[in-house]
Amino acid sequence: MSKPDLFTDDELTQLLRKGDESAFTYIYNQYWDKLYYVAYRLLKDTNAAEEIVQDVFLALWKKREALIIQSIDPYLGAMTRYAVYRHLAKQKLFKTQENNIALATAGAVFEIDVDNKILLDIVTQLSNKLPEKCRLVFQYNKLEDQSLTEVADRLNISQKTAEAHLTKALRVIRSNMNDLMQVAIVISILKKGQP
């Protein structure tokens, strides 16, 4: 190809359709900055604008044989605007999905927090029914995260006695929790059977 700037748009597109790389390079060099400006003006993001312009030229080259272009400038401008709109639609869809996931996760975390609070309340109520030393060993060790050595020192008892109190407390609480779970399952089954 001789001087590309001497060719009309129609002649350039004919050369492009035939796979003339110098015609493509000329079009690329002639319109890249203009297309970048269009994309950047709509997106306000340099990386996204550059990527879109590169995609436009890649599509132009890949579809060159099937293209029917009357005027290169408006054609490339339209390709760029459509690419920007597709990019924005994908971003909006991604944001919507991201927000939905965040809401679902927040809901699940809230449910877990509520469930944990209810469970903690039940365990605390059950431990309050234990004998005094047994209750204190359980609460200091399991609810306040103190070691058995610290609990024994705090209550002025031996570590073996603290272990015995903790074993008793855990046995009683587990037994009562199992009973509560069975009641909860029965209630759940009964509720499902109601209209």
GROMACS elastic network, one bead per residue, 0.5 to 0.9 nm:
[ bonds ]
;  ai    aj funct       b0    kb
    1     4     6  0.68879   500
    1    15     6  0.84061   500
    1    20     6  0.77604   500
    1    22     6  0.67392   500
    1    23     6  0.73748   500
    2     5     6  0.89087   500
    2     6     6  0.83491   500
    3     6     6  0.56360   500
    3     7     6  0.74579   500
    4     7     6  0.54409   500
    4     8     6  0.86015   500
    4    12     6  0.74514   500
    4    22     6  0.79374   500
    4    23     6  0.65673   500
    4    26     6  0.66328   500
    4    27     6  0.88543   500
    5     8     6  0.78419   500
    5    26     6  0.80225   500
    7    10     6  0.79050   500
    7    11     6  0.57056   500
    7    12     6  0.60794   500
    8    11     6  0.51484   500
    8    12     6  0.61526   500
    8    13     6  0.86281   500
    9    12     6  0.50190   500
    9    13     6  0.61169   500
    9    14     6  0.85201   500
    9    69     6  0.81842   500
    9    70     6  0.72190   500
    9    71     6  0.58379   500
    9    72     6  0.60663   500
    9    73     6  0.87338   500
   10    13     6  0.52218   500
   10    14     6  0.61905   500
   10    15     6  0.87204   500
   10    69     6  0.73808   500
   10    70     6  0.64983   500
   10    71     6  0.72441   500
   10    72     6  0.83498   500
   11    14     6  0.50124   500
   11    15     6  0.62685   500
   11    16     6  0.85618   500
   12    15     6  0.51171   500
   12    16     6  0.60649   500
   12    17     6  0.85521   500
   12    23     6  0.61223   500
   12    24     6  0.83208   500
   12    27     6  0.82104   500
   12    72     6  0.86711   500
   13    17     6  0.59455   500
   13    18     6  0.85405   500
   13    23     6  0.80050   500
   13    24     6  0.88058   500
   13    64     6  0.81358   500
   13    67     6  0.82454   500
   13    68     6  0.81203   500
   13    69     6  0.67278   500
   13    70     6  0.84687   500
   13    71     6  0.88436   500
   13    72     6  0.78004   500
   14    17     6  0.50904   500
   14    18     6  0.64274   500
   14    19     6  0.89029   500
   14    20     6  0.88761   500
   14    65     6  0.89580   500
   15    18     6  0.51366   500
   15    19     6  0.65357   500
   15    20     6  0.53428   500
   15    21     6  0.85055   500
   15    22     6  0.87894   500
   15    23     6  0.62355   500
   15    24     6  0.83587   500
   16    19     6  0.50874   500
   16    20     6  0.51915   500
   16    21     6  0.71834   500
   16    22     6  0.84854   500
   16    23     6  0.57619   500
   16    24     6  0.59543   500
   16    61     6  0.78586   500
   16    64     6  0.62201   500
   16    65     6  0.77549   500
   17    20     6  0.74169   500
   17    61     6  0.86191   500
   17    63     6  0.84704   500
   17    66     6  0.74476   500
   17    67     6  0.73685   500
   18    64     6  0.79136   500
   18    65     6  0.68651   500
   19    22     6  0.89162   500
   19    23     6  0.83075   500
   19    24     6  0.80546   500
   19    61     6  0.81139   500
   19    64     6  0.73936   500
   19    65     6  0.78041   500
   20    23     6  0.54657   500
   20    24     6  0.65861   500
   20    25     6  0.88631   500
   21    25     6  0.60289   500
   21    26     6  0.84800   500
   22    26     6  0.60171   500
   22    27     6  0.85535   500
   23    26     6  0.50709   500
   23    27     6  0.62266   500
   23    28     6  0.85229   500
   24    27     6  0.51131   500
   24    28     6  0.59950   500
   24    29     6  0.85622   500
   24    57     6  0.87337   500
   24    60     6  0.87424   500
   24    61     6  0.74256   500
   25    29     6  0.60361   500
   25    30     6  0.83390   500
   26    29     6  0.52206   500
   26    30     6  0.58996   500
   26    31     6  0.85302   500
   27    30     6  0.50210   500
   27    31     6  0.59871   500
   27    32     6  0.80251   500
   27    72     6  0.83674   500
   28    31     6  0.55359   500
   28    32     6  0.55099   500
   28    57     6  0.70649   500
   29    32     6  0.57164   500
   29    33     6  0.79142   500
   30    33     6  0.76642   500
   30    34     6  0.82274   500
   31    34     6  0.53036   500
   31    35     6  0.61003   500
   31    36     6  0.84846   500
   31    73     6  0.75769   500
   31    76     6  0.80690   500
   32    35     6  0.52904   500
   32    36     6  0.60294   500
   32    37     6  0.86174   500
   32    53     6  0.70192   500
   32    54     6  0.85396   500
   32    57     6  0.86037   500
   33    36     6  0.50247   500
   33    37     6  0.61716   500
   33    38     6  0.87465   500
   34    37     6  0.51511   500
   34    38     6  0.64302   500
   34    39     6  0.88338   500
   34    77     6  0.84001   500
   35    38     6  0.50503   500
   35    39     6  0.62301   500
   35    40     6  0.84843   500
   35    49     6  0.86236   500
   35    52     6  0.89718   500
   35    53     6  0.62757   500
   35    56     6  0.89635   500
   35    76     6  0.74041   500
   35    77     6  0.63772   500
   35    80     6  0.65201   500
   35    81     6  0.88754   500
   36    39     6  0.51515   500
   36    40     6  0.59101   500
   36    41     6  0.83533   500
   36    46     6  0.85510   500
   36    49     6  0.58923   500
   36    50     6  0.62770   500
   36    52     6  0.80948   500
   36    53     6  0.59674   500
   36    80     6  0.85257   500
   37    40     6  0.50904   500
   37    41     6  0.58587   500
   37    42     6  0.85783   500
   37    49     6  0.80066   500
   38    41     6  0.52668   500
   38    42     6  0.64927   500
   38    43     6  0.87609   500
   38    49     6  0.83040   500
   38    77     6  0.75118   500
   38    80     6  0.73609   500
   38    81     6  0.73835   500
   39    42     6  0.53387   500
   39    43     6  0.60745   500
   39    44     6  0.79940   500
   39    45     6  0.84867   500
   39    46     6  0.86806   500
   39    48     6  0.80822   500
   39    50     6  0.79352   500
   39    52     6  0.71856   500
   39    53     6  0.73707   500
   39    80     6  0.66207   500
   39    81     6  0.69162   500
   39    83     6  0.85911   500
   39    84     6  0.63567   500
   40    43     6  0.50276   500
   40    45     6  0.59386   500
   40    46     6  0.61984   500
   40    47     6  0.89191   500
   40    48     6  0.78540   500
   40    49     6  0.50685   500
   40    50     6  0.81210   500
   41    44     6  0.57528   500
   41    45     6  0.85149   500
   41    49     6  0.86753   500
   42    45     6  0.85721   500
   42    49     6  0.86388   500
   42    81     6  0.83684   500
   42    84     6  0.73941   500
   43    46     6  0.80673   500
   43    48     6  0.73962   500
   43    49     6  0.68444   500
   43    84     6  0.74659   500
   43    88     6  0.81833   500
   44    48     6  0.85057   500
   44    49     6  0.78799   500
   45    48     6  0.54691   500
   45    49     6  0.60272   500
   45    50     6  0.86321   500
   46    49     6  0.50959   500
   46    50     6  0.60991   500
   46    51     6  0.85436   500
   47    50     6  0.52304   500
   47    51     6  0.61495   500
   47    52     6  0.86071   500
   48    51     6  0.50679   500
   48    52     6  0.60888   500
   48    53     6  0.86462   500
   48    84     6  0.87843   500
   48    87     6  0.85191   500
   49    52     6  0.51661   500
   49    53     6  0.62553   500
   49    54     6  0.86469   500
   49    84     6  0.80462   500
   50    53     6  0.52337   500
   50    54     6  0.61942   500
   50    55     6  0.85921   500
   51    54     6  0.51408   500
   51    55     6  0.61357   500
   51    56     6  0.86454   500
   52    56     6  0.61418   500
   52    57     6  0.87388   500
   52    80     6  0.70315   500
   52    83     6  0.63966   500
   52    84     6  0.68762   500
   52    87     6  0.81827   500
   53    56     6  0.50058   500
   53    57     6  0.63763   500
   53    58     6  0.85601   500
   53    80     6  0.66595   500
   53    83     6  0.84626   500
   54    57     6  0.52604   500
   54    58     6  0.60951   500
   54    59     6  0.85999   500
   55    59     6  0.60302   500
   55    60     6  0.84357   500
   55    80     6  0.88170   500
   55    83     6  0.81367   500
   56    59     6  0.51456   500
   56    60     6  0.61079   500
   56    61     6  0.87128   500
   56    76     6  0.76229   500
   56    79     6  0.64788   500
   56    80     6  0.62465   500
   56    83     6  0.73101   500
   57    61     6  0.61995   500
   57    62     6  0.85575   500
   57    76     6  0.85705   500
   58    61     6  0.52149   500
   58    62     6  0.61298   500
   58    63     6  0.85483   500
   59    62     6  0.50472   500
   59    63     6  0.59006   500
   59    64     6  0.80220   500
   60    63     6  0.54112   500
   60    64     6  0.55951   500
   60    67     6  0.80571   500
   60    76     6  0.85341   500
   60    79     6  0.89737   500
   61    64     6  0.50549   500
   61    65     6  0.84453   500
   62    65     6  0.79211   500
   63    66     6  0.56253   500
   63    67     6  0.62041   500
   64    67     6  0.53440   500
   64    68     6  0.86911   500
   65    68     6  0.86743   500
   69    72     6  0.62865   500
   69    75     6  0.67388   500
   70    74     6  0.88970   500
   70    75     6  0.78563   500
   71    74     6  0.61594   500
   71    75     6  0.62479   500
   71    76     6  0.87938   500
   72    75     6  0.50831   500
   72    76     6  0.59932   500
   72    77     6  0.84161   500
   73    76     6  0.54629   500
   73    77     6  0.61772   500
   73    78     6  0.86918   500
   74    78     6  0.60416   500
   74    79     6  0.85431   500
   75    78     6  0.52183   500
   75    79     6  0.62449   500
   75    80     6  0.86804   500
   76    80     6  0.61130   500
   76    81     6  0.86189   500
   77    80     6  0.51356   500
   77    81     6  0.62292   500
   77    82     6  0.86656   500
   78    81     6  0.51019   500
   78    82     6  0.61298   500
   78    83     6  0.84728   500
   79    82     6  0.52603   500
   79    83     6  0.61152   500
   79    84     6  0.86577   500
   80    83     6  0.50115   500
   80    84     6  0.61641   500
   80    85     6  0.86435   500
   81    84     6  0.50301   500
   81    85     6  0.62029   500
   81    86     6  0.86310   500
   82    85     6  0.50012   500
   82    86     6  0.61257   500
   82    87     6  0.84898   500
   83    86     6  0.51056   500
   83    87     6  0.61118   500
   83    88     6  0.86286   500
   84    88     6  0.61215   500
   84    89     6  0.85348   500
   85    88     6  0.50514   500
   85    89     6  0.60508   500
   85    90     6  0.85535   500
   86    89     6  0.50359   500
   86    90     6  0.61587   500
   86    91     6  0.85498   500
   87    90     6  0.51599   500
   87    91     6  0.61650   500
   87    92     6  0.86103   500
   88    92     6  0.60361   500
   88    93     6  0.84856   500
   89    92     6  0.50313   500
   89    93     6  0.60809   500
   89    94     6  0.84554   500
   90    93     6  0.50246   500
   90    94     6  0.59818   500
   90    95     6  0.84938   500
   91    95     6  0.60254   500
   91    96     6  0.84657   500
   92    95     6  0.50266   500
   92    96     6  0.60398   500
   92    97     6  0.85052   500
   93    96     6  0.50335   500
   93    97     6  0.60986   500
   93    98     6  0.84079   500
   94    97     6  0.50883   500
   94    98     6  0.59272   500
   94    99     6  0.84725   500
   95    99     6  0.59492   500
   95   100     6  0.84319   500
   96    99     6  0.50599   500
   96   100     6  0.60722   500
   96   101     6  0.85461   500
   97   100     6  0.50104   500
   97   101     6  0.61054   500
   97   102     6  0.84787   500
   98   101     6  0.51442   500
   98   102     6  0.60958   500
   98   103     6  0.85944   500
   99   103     6  0.60309   500
   99   104     6  0.84685   500
  100   103     6  0.50714   500
  100   104     6  0.60476   500
  100   105     6  0.84108   500
  101   104     6  0.50486   500
  101   105     6  0.59125   500
  101   106     6  0.83540   500
  102   105     6  0.50414   500
  102   106     6  0.59238   500
  102   107     6  0.84274   500
  103   107     6  0.60011   500
  103   108     6  0.84767   500
  104   107     6  0.50123   500
  104   108     6  0.60818   500
  104   109     6  0.84935   500
  105   109     6  0.59743   500
  105   110     6  0.83886   500
  106   110     6  0.59622   500
  106   111     6  0.84816   500
  107   110     6  0.50031   500
  107   111     6  0.60996   500
  107   112     6  0.85318   500
  108   111     6  0.50017   500
  108   112     6  0.60760   500
  108   113     6  0.84855   500
  109   113     6  0.60223   500
  109   114     6  0.85156   500
  110   114     6  0.60842   500
  110   115     6  0.84492   500
  111   114     6  0.50397   500
  111   115     6  0.59478   500
  111   116     6  0.83924   500
  112   116     6  0.59112   500
  112   117     6  0.84085   500
  113   116     6  0.50459   500
  113   117     6  0.60364   500
  113   118     6  0.85514   500
  114   117     6  0.50281   500
  114   118     6  0.61267   500
  114   119     6  0.84949   500
  115   118     6  0.51237   500
  115   119     6  0.60595   500
  115   120     6  0.84849   500
  116   120     6  0.59351   500
  116   121     6  0.84505   500
  117   120     6  0.50104   500
  117   121     6  0.60665   500
  117   122     6  0.85858   500
  118   121     6  0.50564   500
  118   122     6  0.62209   500
  118   123     6  0.86532   500
  119   122     6  0.50828   500
  119   123     6  0.61601   500
  119   124     6  0.85054   500
  120   123     6  0.50816   500
  120   124     6  0.59911   500
  120   125     6  0.85065   500
  120   143     6  0.87350   500
  121   124     6  0.50580   500
  121   125     6  0.60881   500
  121   126     6  0.85548   500
  122   125     6  0.51101   500
  122   126     6  0.61274   500
  122   127     6  0.85268   500
  122   177     6  0.83880   500
  123   126     6  0.50665   500
  123   127     6  0.60133   500
  123   128     6  0.85251   500
  123   173     6  0.70252   500
  123   177     6  0.80673   500
  124   127     6  0.50478   500
  124   128     6  0.61036   500
  124   129     6  0.89033   500
  124   139     6  0.79439   500
  124   143     6  0.84916   500
  125   128     6  0.51005   500
  125   129     6  0.68197   500
  126   129     6  0.54611   500
  126   130     6  0.72035   500
  126   172     6  0.83453   500
  126   173     6  0.62155   500
  126   176     6  0.75584   500
  126   177     6  0.86227   500
  127   130     6  0.53364   500
  127   131     6  0.86700   500
  127   134     6  0.84068   500
  127   135     6  0.55619   500
  127   136     6  0.86426   500
  127   138     6  0.73288   500
  127   139     6  0.74435   500
  127   169     6  0.71977   500
  127   172     6  0.85677   500
  127   173     6  0.69068   500
  128   131     6  0.80388   500
  128   132     6  0.83017   500
  128   135     6  0.62850   500
  128   136     6  0.89523   500
  129   132     6  0.86123   500
  129   135     6  0.76878   500
  130   133     6  0.82506   500
  130   134     6  0.61231   500
  130   135     6  0.52022   500
  130   136     6  0.88859   500
  130   169     6  0.69805   500
  130   172     6  0.82086   500
  130   173     6  0.89907   500
  131   134     6  0.53691   500
  131   135     6  0.59182   500
  131   136     6  0.86203   500
  131   169     6  0.89220   500
  132   135     6  0.51971   500
  132   136     6  0.62238   500
  132   137     6  0.87256   500
  133   136     6  0.51018   500
  133   137     6  0.61260   500
  133   138     6  0.85746   500
  133   155     6  0.79744   500
  133   162     6  0.84918   500
  133   165     6  0.71195   500
  134   137     6  0.53142   500
  134   138     6  0.62738   500
  134   139     6  0.86714   500
  134   162     6  0.79749   500
  134   164     6  0.84736   500
  134   166     6  0.64357   500
  134   167     6  0.89526   500
  134   168     6  0.73081   500
  134   169     6  0.60667   500
  135   138     6  0.52065   500
  135   139     6  0.60531   500
  135   140     6  0.84793   500
  135   165     6  0.80259   500
  135   166     6  0.83094   500
  135   169     6  0.69462   500
  136   139     6  0.51570   500
  136   140     6  0.58906   500
  136   141     6  0.82463   500
  136   151     6  0.83799   500
  136   155     6  0.82801   500
  136   165     6  0.89324   500
  137   140     6  0.53809   500
  137   141     6  0.59166   500
  137   142     6  0.82171   500
  137   148     6  0.78697   500
  137   151     6  0.62809   500
  137   152     6  0.79062   500
  137   155     6  0.81538   500
  137   162     6  0.62980   500
  137   163     6  0.83689   500
  137   165     6  0.64866   500
  137   166     6  0.60056   500
  137   169     6  0.83380   500
  138   141     6  0.52678   500
  138   142     6  0.56019   500
  138   143     6  0.72586   500
  138   144     6  0.89744   500
  138   162     6  0.89283   500
  138   165     6  0.75498   500
  138   166     6  0.54941   500
  138   167     6  0.88441   500
  138   169     6  0.63197   500
  138   170     6  0.77144   500
  139   142     6  0.54345   500
  139   144     6  0.62920   500
  139   145     6  0.83705   500
  139   146     6  0.89593   500
  140   143     6  0.58551   500
  140   145     6  0.63831   500
  140   146     6  0.56816   500
  140   147     6  0.81897   500
  140   148     6  0.85404   500
  140   150     6  0.88371   500
  140   151     6  0.64004   500
  141   144     6  0.58611   500
  141   145     6  0.50041   500
  141   147     6  0.58961   500
  141   148     6  0.63428   500
  141   150     6  0.86188   500
  141   151     6  0.67535   500
  141   166     6  0.81633   500
  142   145     6  0.53328   500
  142   146     6  0.73196   500
  142   147     6  0.88706   500
  143   146     6  0.82358   500
  146   149     6  0.81392   500
  146   150     6  0.61271   500
  146   151     6  0.64391   500
  147   150     6  0.52133   500
  147   151     6  0.62688   500
  147   152     6  0.86432   500
  148   152     6  0.59698   500
  148   153     6  0.85007   500
  148   159     6  0.65375   500
  148   162     6  0.65561   500
  148   163     6  0.71255   500
  148   166     6  0.88409   500
  149   152     6  0.51358   500
  149   153     6  0.62085   500
  149   154     6  0.85329   500
  149   158     6  0.84117   500
  149   159     6  0.59944   500
  149   162     6  0.82522   500
  150   153     6  0.51571   500
  150   154     6  0.60130   500
  150   155     6  0.86001   500
  150   159     6  0.89646   500
  151   154     6  0.50038   500
  151   155     6  0.60938   500
  151   156     6  0.82306   500
  151   157     6  0.83559   500
  151   159     6  0.81574   500
  151   162     6  0.72118   500
  152   155     6  0.52718   500
  152   156     6  0.56895   500
  152   158     6  0.56584   500
  152   159     6  0.53402   500
  152   160     6  0.85965   500
  152   161     6  0.78570   500
  152   162     6  0.57361   500
  152   163     6  0.88589   500
  153   157     6  0.64645   500
  153   158     6  0.76415   500
  153   159     6  0.81544   500
  154   157     6  0.79378   500
  155   158     6  0.87838   500
  155   162     6  0.87179   500
  157   160     6  0.83118   500
  157   161     6  0.63884   500
  157   162     6  0.67723   500
  158   161     6  0.52148   500
  158   162     6  0.63418   500
  158   163     6  0.87231   500
  159   163     6  0.61406   500
  159   164     6  0.86063   500
  160   163     6  0.50418   500
  160   164     6  0.62038   500
  160   165     6  0.86855   500
  161   164     6  0.50193   500
  161   165     6  0.62115   500
  161   166     6  0.85930   500
  162   165     6  0.51433   500
  162   166     6  0.61489   500
  162   167     6  0.86151   500
  163   166     6  0.50541   500
  163   167     6  0.60801   500
  163   168     6  0.86054   500
  164   167     6  0.51322   500
  164   168     6  0.62417   500
  164   169     6  0.86061   500
  165   168     6  0.51914   500
  165   169     6  0.61092   500
  165   170     6  0.86361   500
  166   169     6  0.50216   500
  166   170     6  0.60782   500
  166   171     6  0.85295   500
  167   170     6  0.52549   500
  167   171     6  0.61794   500
  167   172     6  0.87205   500
  168   171     6  0.51665   500
  168   172     6  0.62398   500
  168   173     6  0.86217   500
  169   172     6  0.52670   500
  169   173     6  0.60834   500
  169   174     6  0.84946   500
  170   173     6  0.51596   500
  170   174     6  0.59157   500
  170   175     6  0.83870   500
  171   174     6  0.53083   500
  171   175     6  0.61244   500
  171   176     6  0.86724   500
  172   175     6  0.52003   500
  172   176     6  0.62363   500
  172   177     6  0.85822   500
  173   176     6  0.51314   500
  173   177     6  0.59602   500
  173   178     6  0.85532   500
  174   178     6  0.61015   500
  174   179     6  0.86214   500
  175   178     6  0.52573   500
  175   179     6  0.64551   500
  175   180     6  0.88070   500
  176   179     6  0.50653   500
  176   180     6  0.62107   500
  176   181     6  0.86486   500
  177   181     6  0.60541   500
  177   182     6  0.85898   500
  178   181     6  0.50593   500
  178   182     6  0.62560   500
  178   183     6  0.87017   500
  179   182     6  0.52393   500
  179   183     6  0.63817   500
  179   184     6  0.87383   500
  180   183     6  0.50905   500
  180   184     6  0.61312   500
  180   185     6  0.86479   500
  181   185     6  0.61348   500
  181   186     6  0.86268   500
  182   185     6  0.51470   500
  182   186     6  0.62859   500
  182   187     6  0.86861   500
  183   186     6  0.51629   500
  183   187     6  0.62070   500
  183   188     6  0.85950   500
  184   187     6  0.51030   500
  184   188     6  0.60677   500
  184   189     6  0.86213   500
  185   188     6  0.50198   500
  185   189     6  0.61750   500
  185   190     6  0.85999   500
  186   189     6  0.51399   500
  186   190     6  0.61689   500
  186   191     6  0.86480   500
  187   190     6  0.50733   500
  187   191     6  0.61411   500
  187   192     6  0.87097   500
  188   191     6  0.51866   500
  188   192     6  0.63737   500
  188   193     6  0.88806   500
  189   192     6  0.52536   500
  189   193     6  0.65452   500
  190   193     6  0.52599   500
  190   194     6  0.67662   500
  191   194     6  0.53377   500
  191   195     6  0.84603   500
  192   195     6  0.77832   500
